[in-house]
Amino acid sequence: MKGYVILLVVVLLIMFLCSLGFDGTMRRAIHNLKYRNLRAIATPLAELLKKSFIANPVPGEVLVPVSLHPKRLGERGYNQSSLLARGLGKLTDLVVVGDCLIRERSTLPQARTASVEERQRNVAGAFICRDGSLSDKLVLLIDDVSTSGATLAACAAALKNAGASPVWGLALAREIQRSVN
């Protein structure tokens, strides 16, 4: 039940904090950042993230990017969420803590999962917090895209287990689920 409540809170928060849909130009921009090594686009995307943050302020002392598993980090060469967090940190003067949240288990990319339940199972227990350095800190998790909120919820659970409180999530864009009629 506790995990469900955390997920529900994160999903509701994402609905408010992600003002940009993950379609059209935003989809292309994020795909260029993630898959085409266009790291320079992280700066203007961080500016968009700042606009969402200002429009929907939440308390935060530190920014924590969603981590990649070392295997995926090695394949890509960088963490797009870390680039966004660093860009947002420069724009807001918030400290970025990029070495505390660890993705200890390799998972399928969330884009390859078919349902909310599968996304939740995919990332359940995949993250740990390296130490207690974020204990009693107001944490703002940073991610590029949120579809179901499962990744942010799994990260938030790991951070809260290590003493961070509260933990908020901010994603650049959200995948809008459209019903088929």
Secondary structure, DSSP 8 states (H G I E B T S, - for coil): -HHHHHHHHHHHHHHHH--SBSSHHHHHHHHHHHHS--GGGHHHHHHHHHHHHHHS----SEEEE----HHHHHHHSS-HHHHHHHHHHHHHT-EE--SSEEE-S----GGG--SHHHHHHHHTT-EEESSSTTTT--EEEEEEEESSSHHHHHHHHHHHHTT--SEEEEEEEE-------
